[in-house]
Structure formats: structure tokens, C-alpha cells
Amino acid sequence: MMTLAEINAMTRDQFVAALGWIFEDSPWVAERSWAHRPFATREALHQSMTGELDKAATADQLALLRAHPDLGTRAKVSAASAGEQSGAGMDRLSAEEFETFEWLNAGYREKFGFPFLYAVKGSTKHDIFVALGVRMDSSPEVEFRQALSEVCRIAWFRLQDTIAQ
């Protein structure tokens, strides 16, 4: 684990190398947040990063959403995503559950243009199935905001696992 003092002392390149993965394949969030140092708390760092995401162009936000893997996929995913999905049992789906997730993920992606995003930490595969079913009925605008909110929750969990309090 890193400390906030170490984070605050980093050059831009070091900061991006250390935290650029917090928002999946979107190091620009960390890069833009670097200028707001020093951070007094993990929460302040998270607020800075989510603030940069909120200020970003819609195209950048959409690219960030699309950088995430489908939940339950058996394709290669980042170590962070693999660990998060494993904790929710997504790596232990039965063949039937896997097929159902593949079908639901495809329908979601077709409707909204990005993968279903859900901060899985502390959830079960049942919770995720329910949320996916409910959110399929959302409007594109509502779901875009919900997906960004989930990404911010995922980032918070990742910061908690990376930076000592």
C-alpha cells in the first residue's frame, strides 16, 4: 500500500503510473487530478478524480465506460477487474449462468452502447443479475449517469485497496 504522503510527492508521470489504472484503461483521469495535490485524504483524492470525470467530454466518459469488461466474461480482463469479479463469484458461474450473463450483457450493450457496469464489491452474483435486469429498463440518459456512478464506486474501492488511510 502507498501513503498519501508518497502520492502527494510524486511527479505527474509517477502519479499516473501509480494511479492511472484506478479508472479502467483511462489514465487521463489521474493525469488531470495530479494538479490538485496535495490530497489531505483518500476521499479528497477520490473527489478530485470523480470531479475530473464529471468535467470530461461525453466522448471521454463514454470511452471510459467502454474500457470496462463485461461482467462474467471469460475473456482476459485487468487484474483489478478479475479480483473484483472473483469476490462476487463471477468467476464461478455455472454454464447456464454464464450463458444468461452473455445474453443479458449483449442486450445491455446493444441498448446502451457500453458494458453493464456494477461495483461488485460486497455483492453476490444474484445481486448483479437483479441489478442488470432492473437497469435494462432505464432510459439511455439515466443509465449513462448510473454507469458513471458505478465507475466512481469502483474507483473508490480501488483507492481503498491501494492507499493507506
C-alpha positions in Angstrom: 0.0 0.0 0.0 1.0 3.5 -0.7 0.6 6.5 1.6 -0.9 9.9 0.8 2.4 11.5 1.6 4.0 9.3 -1.1 1.2 10.1 -3.6 1.5 13.8 -2.9 5.2 13.7 -3.5 5.0 12.0 -6.9 5.8 13.6 -10.2 3.0 13.7 -12.8 4.4 10.6 -14.5 4.9 8.7 -11.2 1.3 9.6 -10.2 -0.2 8.4 -13.4 1.9 5.2 -13.3 0.7 4.5 -9.8 -2.9 5.5 -10.1 -3.7 5.6 -13.8 -5.4 2.2 -13.6 -7.9 3.3 -10.9 -10.3 4.2 -13.7 -10.1 1.3 -16.1 -7.7 2.0 -19.0 -8.3 5.7 -18.5 -5.1 7.2 -17.1 -6.2 10.7 -18.2 -8.4 10.8 -15.0 -5.3 10.5 -12.8 -3.3 12.8 -15.0 -5.8 15.6 -14.7 -6.2 15.0 -11.0 -2.4 15.4 -10.3 -2.6 19.2 -10.4 -4.9 19.2 -7.4 -2.3 17.8 -5.0 -1.7 17.7 -2.1 -4.6 15.5 -1.1 -5.5 15.5 2.6 -7.4 12.2 2.5 -8.3 9.4 0.2 -11.7 10.9 -0.1 -10.2 14.2 -1.3 -8.2 12.3 -4.0 -11.4 10.4 -5.0 -13.4 13.6 -5.2 -10.7 15.2 -7.4 -10.7 12.2 -9.7 -14.5 12.0 -9.9 -14.6 15.7 -10.5 -12.3 15.3 -13.5 -14.5 12.6 -14.8 -17.6 14.8 -14.4 -15.9 17.7 -16.2 -14.7 15.4 -19.1 -16.3 15.5 -22.5 -19.1 13.0 -23.1 -16.9 11.2 -25.6 -14.1 10.7 -23.0 -16.7 9.5 -20.4 -18.1 7.0 -23.0 -14.6 5.7 -23.8 -14.0 5.1 -20.1 -17.3 3.2 -19.8 -16.4 1.1 -22.9 -12.9 0.3 -21.4 -14.6 -1.9 -18.8 -15.0 -5.6 -19.4 -18.4 -7.3 -19.4 -19.2 -8.8 -16.0 -18.9 -12.5 -16.0 -16.8 -12.6 -19.2 -14.2 -15.3 -19.6 -12.1 -13.0 -21.7 -8.8 -11.6 -20.4 -9.6 -8.7 -18.0 -7.4 -6.4 -15.9 -6.1 -7.9 -12.6 -8.2 -5.4 -10.7 -11.4 -6.4 -12.6 -10.6 -10.1 -12.2 -10.2 -9.7 -8.5 -13.4 -7.7 -8.1 -15.4 -10.1 -10.1 -14.0 -13.1 -8.3 -15.0 -11.6 -5.0 -18.6 -11.6 -6.2 -18.5 -15.1 -7.5 -18.5 -14.1 -11.2 -15.6 -16.4 -11.9 -17.6 -19.4 -10.7 -20.7 -19.1 -12.9 -22.4 -22.3 -14.0 -22.6 -22.9 -17.7 -26.3 -21.8 -17.6 -25.5 -18.7 -15.6 -22.6 -17.8 -18.0 -24.9 -18.2 -21.0 -27.6 -16.0 -19.3 -25.0 -13.3 -18.5 -23.6 -13.4 -22.0 -27.2 -12.9 -23.4 -28.0 -10.1 -20.9 -24.7 -8.4 -21.4 -25.1 -8.4 -25.2 -28.6 -7.0 -24.9 -27.5 -4.3 -22.5 -24.5 -3.4 -24.7 -26.8 -3.2 -27.7 -29.3 -0.9 -26.0 -26.8 1.4 -24.3 -23.6 1.2 -26.3 -21.3 0.3 -23.4 -21.0 -2.7 -21.0 -23.1 -3.1 -17.9 -21.2 -1.6 -15.0 -21.7 -2.5 -11.4 -19.4 -2.0 -8.4 -19.4 -5.7 -7.4 -17.5 -5.5 -4.1 -19.7 -6.8 -1.3 -22.3 -8.1 -3.8 -23.2 -11.6 -5.0 -23.8 -12.8 -8.5 -27.6 -12.8 -7.6 -27.4 -9.1 -6.7 -25.7 -8.5 -10.1 -28.3 -10.5 -12.0 -31.1 -8.5 -10.3 -29.5 -5.1 -10.9 -28.8 -6.0 -14.6 -32.5 -6.9 -15.1 -33.7 -3.7 -13.4 -31.4 -1.4 -15.2 -32.3 -2.8 -18.6 -35.5 -0.8 -18.3 -33.6 2.5 -17.8 -33.5 5.3 -20.3 -30.2 5.8 -22.1 -29.6 9.1 -20.2 -30.4 7.6 -16.8 -28.2 4.6 -17.4 -25.3 6.6 -18.7 -25.3 8.6 -15.4 -25.7 5.3 -13.4 -22.8 3.7 -15.2 -20.6 6.7 -14.4 -21.7 6.5 -10.8 -20.8 2.8 -10.7 -17.4 3.6 -12.2 -16.8 6.1 -9.4 -17.8 3.5 -6.8 -15.3 1.0 -8.4 -12.6 3.7 -8.2 -13.3 4.3 -4.6 -12.9 0.6 -3.7 -9.7 0.5 -5.7 -8.3 3.6 -3.9 -9.2 2.0 -0.6 -7.2 -1.1 -1.5 -4.2 0.9 -2.8 -3.7 3.8 -0.4 -3.4 3.5 3.3 -5.7 5.7 5.4 
